[in-house]
Amino acid sequence: MYFGNGIPANYYLVSSGQNVVQLAGALDVAAHELTHGVTSSSSNLMYLNESGALNEAFSDIMSTAVEFYFQTPGTGRGQADYLLGEDAFRAFRPGSINGIRSLENPRAFNQPDHYSARYTGREDNGGVHINSGIPNHVFYLAIEGGSDRTSGLTVQGVGAANREQIEKVFYRAFVFLLPSNATFSTARAATIQAARDLYGATSAPVTAVTQAWTAVGVN
Ligand SMILES: [Zn+2]
């Protein structure tokens, strides 16, 4: 596998104000790309429109899970968080921030956190790196709880200590249950089913996942 080398020190991207170090220096970037291999060998989600955004989201979700498995939670370099690529895309110009996407606050990187704000144009294969913010936020809310910034609806998360439950729910749904033409609505049904399969119909993960999809406007 070949990863980008980034850009020289003391240079920055005009669009984001970030310097970029070698991409292989970010654990979540490597895990994101490897998860695309898992997807292409399992659900084979079509890389277009909503199925493509689910494909992207699963790579972001599993790369976040990998960080929390190998790293200590925190905001520093080499620590686990809900940001993507934060160890490679580094704030340089004053006012810029680390990373390229956030599962905790998709809007911080111009992604929607609610279905009503989804991108419906043709760029980026129908917004696969844009609308991934919606299922990404479901994963975050089902774990940590809190409210969606657009709908204001609140989610009872399973809590950080039980993060692995939601990781397993998403893994089961995306690897074993989703068809290649899945929509966000299909993913809602599949993750709720996976939570039932793993933890029982009246379990906390079922409640968390259901409330999280509702909070982002996917029913
Ligand atoms: Zn990707």
Residues whose N, C-alpha, C, O or C-beta is under 5 A from the ligand:
A	BS01	ZN	E56 S59
